[in-house]
């Protein structure tokens, strides 16, 4: 079975059908792109998978069929190995870069407040371990973040804040990483660097499902592409196949292929 399997997933907001009867699977070590016009339901799918929204119908199953995610709260889903970034930045701007990463390790630590306040050996050792892990994750992006580990997050450039969000999500030690428009606002050079970053993440054995409007990213790194329109899957396959789909052309251009 695939790492993530979505079947019949549906979400209604009153009379609005945001996602309808979605069937989607993501295999081990894949990079799968989720595309579609604004309002097509892409972020809603992420919110359903990560437990921010309850589903109206359907199932989300993880870990090759062993874990039912449907109905679980977000913190339980994170602990099972699913992490994400958001479309809008959600950093702790007045905390340091390193501290932002440490926040992301919360589901993998055990020390209680009493042990921390008393300076017991166990919590001290755990602190050293998570700090080493945080430094490793910062180093994944070369010198972009590691040399700035002690600086407040607000001092970072826009692209580096995006990288920090990805590093913080990785601190939860996920097997599946959901990236919501990671290249938004980046220039072409930054975008190509990000593509290499995502490839390195996949090389670490982490599966990636990403939403992106920049087709350079989708074409360059995605093994498969799934296109949505009005909450319904309209195409799936390799980038070249999806790009030529009549339904995709109509969704993006407002006309059928071949019709002026």
JOKASUL-V878164 format. One record per residue. N is the residue number from 1. SS is DSSP state (2 for helix, 1 for strand, 0 for the rest). PHI is phi in radians with two decimals (NA if undefined). Layout:
n->N ss->SS phi->PHI
n->N ss->SS phi->PHI
This chain:
n->1 ss->0 phi->NA
n->2 ss->0 phi->-1.19
n->3 ss->0 phi->-1.08
n->4 ss->1 phi->-2.18
n->5 ss->1 phi->-2.30
n->6 ss->1 phi->-1.96
n->7 ss->1 phi->-2.38
n->8 ss->1 phi->1.08
n->9 ss->1 phi->-1.19
n->10 ss->1 phi->-2.42
n->11 ss->1 phi->-2.44
n->12 ss->1 phi->-1.97
n->13 ss->1 phi->-1.93
n->14 ss->0 phi->1.11
n->15 ss->0 phi->-1.55
n->16 ss->1 phi->-1.60
n->17 ss->1 phi->-1.66
n->18 ss->1 phi->-1.47
n->19 ss->1 phi->-2.41
n->20 ss->1 phi->-2.35
n->21 ss->1 phi->0.90
n->22 ss->1 phi->-1.37
n->23 ss->1 phi->-2.09
n->24 ss->1 phi->-2.71
n->25 ss->1 phi->-2.34
n->26 ss->1 phi->-2.31
n->27 ss->0 phi->-1.57
n->28 ss->0 phi->-0.97
n->29 ss->0 phi->1.13
n->30 ss->0 phi->-1.43
n->31 ss->1 phi->-2.03
n->32 ss->1 phi->-2.01
n->33 ss->1 phi->-1.71
n->34 ss->1 phi->-1.97
n->35 ss->1 phi->-2.15
n->36 ss->0 phi->2.71
n->37 ss->0 phi->-1.09
n->38 ss->0 phi->-0.98
n->39 ss->0 phi->1.45
n->40 ss->0 phi->-1.50
n->41 ss->0 phi->1.83
n->42 ss->2 phi->-1.10
n->43 ss->2 phi->-1.17
n->44 ss->2 phi->-1.07
n->45 ss->2 phi->-1.05
n->46 ss->2 phi->-1.04
n->47 ss->2 phi->-1.15
n->48 ss->2 phi->-1.28
n->49 ss->2 phi->-1.12
n->50 ss->0 phi->-1.63
n->51 ss->0 phi->1.45
n->52 ss->0 phi->-1.25
n->53 ss->0 phi->-2.08
n->54 ss->0 phi->-1.38
n->55 ss->0 phi->-1.34
n->56 ss->0 phi->-1.27
n->57 ss->1 phi->-2.76
n->58 ss->1 phi->1.70
n->59 ss->1 phi->-2.35
n->60 ss->1 phi->-2.21
n->61 ss->1 phi->-2.14
n->62 ss->1 phi->-2.19
n->63 ss->0 phi->1.08
n->64 ss->0 phi->0.97
n->65 ss->0 phi->1.52
n->66 ss->0 phi->-1.53
n->67 ss->1 phi->-2.20
n->68 ss->1 phi->-1.46
n->69 ss->0 phi->-1.57
n->70 ss->0 phi->-0.99
n->71 ss->0 phi->1.54
n->72 ss->0 phi->-1.40
n->73 ss->0 phi->-1.28
n->74 ss->2 phi->-0.97
n->75 ss->2 phi->-1.17
n->76 ss->2 phi->-1.21
n->77 ss->2 phi->-1.16
n->78 ss->2 phi->-1.06
n->79 ss->2 phi->-1.11
n->80 ss->2 phi->-1.38
n->81 ss->0 phi->2.06
n->82 ss->1 phi->-2.11
n->83 ss->1 phi->-2.22
n->84 ss->1 phi->-2.63
n->85 ss->0 phi->-1.96
n->86 ss->0 phi->-2.03
n->87 ss->0 phi->-1.11
n->88 ss->0 phi->-1.83
n->89 ss->0 phi->-1.17
n->90 ss->0 phi->-2.34
n->91 ss->0 phi->-1.46
n->92 ss->0 phi->-1.59
n->93 ss->0 phi->-1.14
n->94 ss->0 phi->-1.67
n->95 ss->0 phi->-1.62
n->96 ss->1 phi->-1.26
n->97 ss->2 phi->-1.01
n->98 ss->2 phi->-1.09
n->99 ss->2 phi->-1.11
n->100 ss->2 phi->-1.06
n->101 ss->2 phi->-1.17
n->102 ss->2 phi->-1.06
n->103 ss->2 phi->-1.02
n->104 ss->2 phi->-1.20
n->105 ss->0 phi->-1.56
n->106 ss->2 phi->-1.01
n->107 ss->2 phi->-1.39
n->108 ss->2 phi->-2.00
n->109 ss->0 phi->-2.03
n->110 ss->0 phi->-2.18
n->111 ss->0 phi->-1.08
n->112 ss->0 phi->-1.62
n->113 ss->2 phi->-1.12
n->114 ss->2 phi->-1.13
n->115 ss->2 phi->-1.11
n->116 ss->2 phi->-1.17
n->117 ss->2 phi->-1.16
n->118 ss->0 phi->-1.48
n->119 ss->0 phi->1.14
n->120 ss->0 phi->-1.23
n->121 ss->2 phi->-1.01
n->122 ss->2 phi->-1.02
n->123 ss->2 phi->-1.05
n->124 ss->2 phi->-1.13
n->125 ss->2 phi->-1.14
n->126 ss->2 phi->-1.13
n->127 ss->2 phi->-1.06
n->128 ss->2 phi->-1.11
n->129 ss->2 phi->-1.14
n->130 ss->2 phi->-1.25
n->131 ss->2 phi->-1.18
n->132 ss->2 phi->-1.11
n->133 ss->2 phi->-1.12
n->134 ss->2 phi->-1.10
n->135 ss->2 phi->-1.11
n->136 ss->2 phi->-1.08
n->137 ss->2 phi->-1.19
n->138 ss->2 phi->-1.09
n->139 ss->2 phi->-1.20
n->140 ss->0 phi->-1.06
n->141 ss->0 phi->-1.79
n->142 ss->0 phi->1.15
n->143 ss->2 phi->-1.65
n->144 ss->2 phi->-1.05
n->145 ss->2 phi->-1.98
n->146 ss->2 phi->-1.06
n->147 ss->0 phi->-1.25
n->148 ss->0 phi->-1.97
n->149 ss->0 phi->-1.02
n->150 ss->0 phi->-1.59
n->151 ss->0 phi->-1.54
n->152 ss->1 phi->-1.09
n->153 ss->2 phi->-1.07
n->154 ss->2 phi->-1.18
n->155 ss->2 phi->-1.44
n->156 ss->0 phi->-1.30
n->157 ss->0 phi->-1.18
n->158 ss->2 phi->-1.02
n->159 ss->2 phi->-1.10
n->160 ss->2 phi->-1.23
n->161 ss->2 phi->-1.14
n->162 ss->2 phi->-1.08
n->163 ss->2 phi->-1.10
n->164 ss->2 phi->-1.12
n->165 ss->2 phi->-1.08
n->166 ss->2 phi->-1.15
n->167 ss->2 phi->-1.08
n->168 ss->2 phi->-1.13
n->169 ss->2 phi->-1.12
n->170 ss->2 phi->-1.16
n->171 ss->0 phi->-1.12
n->172 ss->0 phi->-1.37
n->173 ss->0 phi->1.01
n->174 ss->0 phi->-1.40
n->175 ss->0 phi->-1.71
n->176 ss->1 phi->-2.22
n->177 ss->1 phi->-2.02
n->178 ss->1 phi->-1.82
n->179 ss->1 phi->-1.99
n->180 ss->1 phi->-1.77
n->181 ss->0 phi->0.91
n->182 ss->0 phi->-1.14
n->183 ss->0 phi->-1.62
n->184 ss->0 phi->-1.04
n->185 ss->0 phi->1.46
n->186 ss->0 phi->-1.57
n->187 ss->0 phi->-1.43
n->188 ss->2 phi->-1.00
n->189 ss->2 phi->-1.13
n->190 ss->2 phi->-1.11
n->191 ss->2 phi->-1.10
n->192 ss->2 phi->-1.16
n->193 ss->2 phi->-1.11
n->194 ss->2 phi->-1.09
n->195 ss->2 phi->-1.03
n->196 ss->2 phi->-1.15
n->197 ss->2 phi->-1.05
n->198 ss->2 phi->-1.16
n->199 ss->2 phi->-1.08
n->200 ss->2 phi->-1.15
n->201 ss->2 phi->-1.11
n->202 ss->2 phi->-1.08
n->203 ss->2 phi->-1.13
n->204 ss->0 phi->-1.48
n->205 ss->0 phi->1.53
n->206 ss->0 phi->-1.82
n->207 ss->1 phi->-1.42
n->208 ss->1 phi->-2.21
n->209 ss->1 phi->-2.07
n->210 ss->1 phi->-2.29
n->211 ss->1 phi->-1.71
n->212 ss->0 phi->-2.73
n->213 ss->0 phi->-1.66
n->214 ss->0 phi->-1.42
n->215 ss->2 phi->-1.21
n->216 ss->2 phi->-1.07
n->217 ss->2 phi->-1.18
n->218 ss->2 phi->-1.04
n->219 ss->2 phi->-1.17
n->220 ss->2 phi->-1.36
n->221 ss->2 phi->-2.24
n->222 ss->0 phi->-1.51
n->223 ss->0 phi->-1.29
n->224 ss->1 phi->-2.43
n->225 ss->1 phi->-2.27
n->226 ss->1 phi->-2.08
n->227 ss->1 phi->-1.89
n->228 ss->1 phi->-2.00
n->229 ss->1 phi->-2.62
n->230 ss->0 phi->0.90
n->231 ss->0 phi->1.39
n->232 ss->1 phi->-2.04
n->233 ss->1 phi->-1.24
n->234 ss->1 phi->-1.96
n->235 ss->1 phi->-2.86
n->236 ss->1 phi->-2.71
n->237 ss->1 phi->2.66
n->238 ss->0 phi->-1.18
n->239 ss->2 phi->-0.95
n->240 ss->2 phi->-1.09
n->241 ss->2 phi->-1.21
n->242 ss->2 phi->-1.17
n->243 ss->2 phi->-1.05
n->244 ss->0 phi->-1.60
n->245 ss->0 phi->-1.14
n->246 ss->2 phi->-1.07
n->247 ss->2 phi->-1.17
n->248 ss->2 phi->-1.21
n->249 ss->2 phi->-1.04
n->250 ss->2 phi->-1.19
n->251 ss->2 phi->-1.10
n->252 ss->2 phi->-1.47
n->253 ss->2 phi->-1.82
n->254 ss->0 phi->1.36
n->255 ss->0 phi->-2.61
n->256 ss->0 phi->-1.38
n->257 ss->0 phi->-1.03
n->258 ss->0 phi->1.45
n->259 ss->0 phi->-1.82
n->260 ss->0 phi->-1.23
